[in-house]
């Protein structure tokens, strides 16, 4: 019976199929749910990566825009820019041009992201640049030339106040983008343009080389449309040499890049430039017209889904293995009696007639068993009769078969031997062809007539010929023209005497494809003979990719060896295996001295040990460490270097080496320290100047009212001594505020051409009185006049402060030497000392033989209120005042001192060429009043009251105003009466300068006197009076006030 028709099979199959269906349905539901969860996780990760990369680029561009806007709003820098943009002609020799150029270079040196920074006028013409050759015609296709052309297209946008991120220049020598912002005046109008070029390689690209979260195949790309094609901006993870061409009609090819570069955002699947099926998220940056793509191979991304499918399959198979036996046991339990009856019946049918069915059943099956036993007995009798007849027939057949078999065997043996030989030949030839066709190298066989007899599949693919097209052709069809003559001579030599120049050797040369392309190959030739004929076998290997790899390795080697930064590679223990030339140049060690040594050979002890522990913990765990070392060169010289150290891993992810990339930042650290010091001094100066301003208003009232009292009492008045002491104390306070203003560079100076030698000679007697008798004063002056533009009184104050400090540094005896000479500051001086500008200077040296100073004290001597003297013996302002005065004169002051070796102060003042002028001594003049009308504007009540009291007392008519706005209104009402303006500089609503400008528009040429204890609002930034400005410094005495008023009014009459 057919097993498929059995009841047992049908029952087992039915139960099994039912349970199997349930398992399959549950497996599909589970797989679908888990697959969707994995896909959502992949999509979320790709979207987050794309958003992060886009945000990094946008934030970076915004930071650079803010940098440029910060530069564009700097006060004096902006005014200098306006000066240059409003003028024509050659401005290179102006102070404003040098100032602007130096500021641009300083900014570029501090922020290394910038390739070039330029200042352009509103027509796109260059005003100043960090590149001295910006006008050179050879500068085309450079960042400077590119952004000049680009900014002309966006001038109107810049005038409207926007920042412009111009088109990127990816085909330039330096791949960069340009950013431009307008330099606005107070009215918000753009007067000039600052443009910066930012190199992409060291700024934006490194963020896209971090493939975290993208597995082994993922990467992030920056793409851009270039016509109808897509341009890759950042370096790709895989060589673009592997980039495939777009298949015709394939809309999936590079779809992610096309969508991103076209302004779309989302996530999709596509074919990438390698021809791999990938999934990725894409974003768009409108300002740059860049697309961002974060992608990963689909095979890697959905590897977890494949693993899930395999697990569910294995589990299903295991469940099925349990279901089938279980179904069998259940069914067998119910139909076992029927099966047992069928088995006994089958044994009888196979000839075992000795078996009797034990029929104990009384149902229909029992009756059937008994009838079957009767049938078996009848069959046994019939079989015995047939057996006797069959024995006789078999005996006759046996004799016939024996004779036929003998003859057949003889023929068969001969055929077997012949077939075996033919099969061996056929198998041998087939093996030979399979071996040759499976070779990755091309194999070509030619005979002694140079005809090609055989070529394998690799040769067809390599040369582009089909087998039927090249068999029988001469082998020279595969050889470039320049090699054919040598091949011909070598082949003839082999045919003639069995010897050939290339036989048995492996050589590199060029072969020729069917399409005419020459390509490099590695060739091995061998000769052999068969049946008196000679043959040549050639094994050819295409080495095009190997040549490219060798070239890439050579370029990489050059890039590392010739890199301008130091590069060191160590083993996992930190032992040096490689350093480049720059590392040797900076450290002073040769490569032989460093190889095999530990990387700590440069340690100086200045870098904390905890930093080294953090370094090793980071890199051994696979991370990247960045930081700064204070190391020591072979010569013993200390130097600073920034470093990035990261692990090098093999294909299994095991760390095999460490690589360090270092840059010498010693000069940068020095500049940063100088900048921090200058900023600190500027902040303290701002505070000191502000305090002096408020204090001067108080002193004005004290000195003024005290002076009025003194005018109105007699000399023998008993209160006169007290009044004199009061005025004397106020005078001392005035000197203190003047000192604070001098330090903060807010004190008004009136520079005139002066002879420095003459100033020092004139102070000798005064200096000797300041010094003790046991201190020798020696002056060594230059043998010619040394002239400088300076305020003589301020220079005398500097020398007096230095002499006083020198006296206190020599408690017993000593010598103070003051010398002068003319010096030139050049590039070498600036590089060595870190300050100065190229020009001639007057050098004043003040040296003492005192106790000297240590380095810690020397670094702080110019700080205000710093003193080493006892309490009550010094304010700590002397040297800080001297520092402020010299800086206000555009000069430099420095200190050289060692403990026990004395001290020398060197003062550099810019030298000028002048002709001598005869000085006229100032004589005393009597106080004269008047009857003119004066507009007095002063916000401080006490000062305004005092000033009015003094002027009215001497006959003047006074119109008062409490702020600048009221001053303008009152002048408008009384413009025909008022002959003089007396304006405080700092007032609410409108300051003195603003009020004067508005009044001058009403009555041009109106005489004006400004008053202030803090002069930064009406004078030049450096505190030098502008020409034509009349100014009184608070506190002012009544006599000085009356004298200045009369002097200005008389000039008006004259």
Protein Blocks (a to p, Z undefined) as FASTA:
>chain_A
ZZklpmklmmmmmmmmmmmmmmmmmmmmmmmmmmmmmmmmmmmmmmmmmmmmmmmmmmmm
mmmmmmmmmmmmgmklmmmmmmmmmpgcjfklpmklmmmmmmmmmmmmmmmmbmbdcddd
fkopafbdcbfklmpmklgoiaklmmmmmmmmmmmmmmnopacdddddfkbmbdcddddd
ddddfkopafbdcdddddfklmmmmmmmpcghkajmbccdddddehjbccdfbdcfbdfk
lpccddehiakgoklmmmmmnopacddddddfkopacdddddddfknopacdddddfklm
mmmmmmmmmmmmmmmmmmmmmmmmmmmmmmmmmmmmmmmmmmmmmmmmnopakbccddfb
fbfklmmmmmmmmmmmmmmmmmmmmmmmmmmmmmmmmmmmmmmmmmmmmmmmmmmmmmmm
mmmmmmmmmmmmmmmmmpmbdcddddfkopafbdcfklmmmnopafklmgopafklmpcf
klmmmmmmmmmmmmmnopafkgoiacddddddfkopacddddddddddeehiacdddddd
dfklmmmmmmmmmmmmmmmmmpcbdcddddfkopafbdcfklmmmnopafklmgopafkl
mpgolacfklmmmmmmmmmnopacddddddddfkopacdddddddddddfkopafbdcdd
dddfklmmmmmmmmmmmmmmmmmmmmmmmmmmmmmmmmmmmmmmmmmmmmmpcfklmklm
mmmmmmmmmmmmmmmmmmmmmmnopaccddddddfklmmmmmmmmmmmmpcfklccdddd
dfbdcdddddfklmmmmmmmmmmmmmmmmmmbccdddddddddddfklmmmnopacdddd
dddddddfbebpafklmmmmmpghiafbdehiaghlmmmmmmmmmmmnopacdddddehi
apaddddddddddddddddddddddddddfbdcddddfblklmmmmmmmmmmnopacddd
fbfklmmmmmmmmmmmpmbdcddfbdghiafklmmmmmmmmmghiacddddfbfklmmcf
kopacehiacddddddfklmmmmmmmmmmmmmZZ
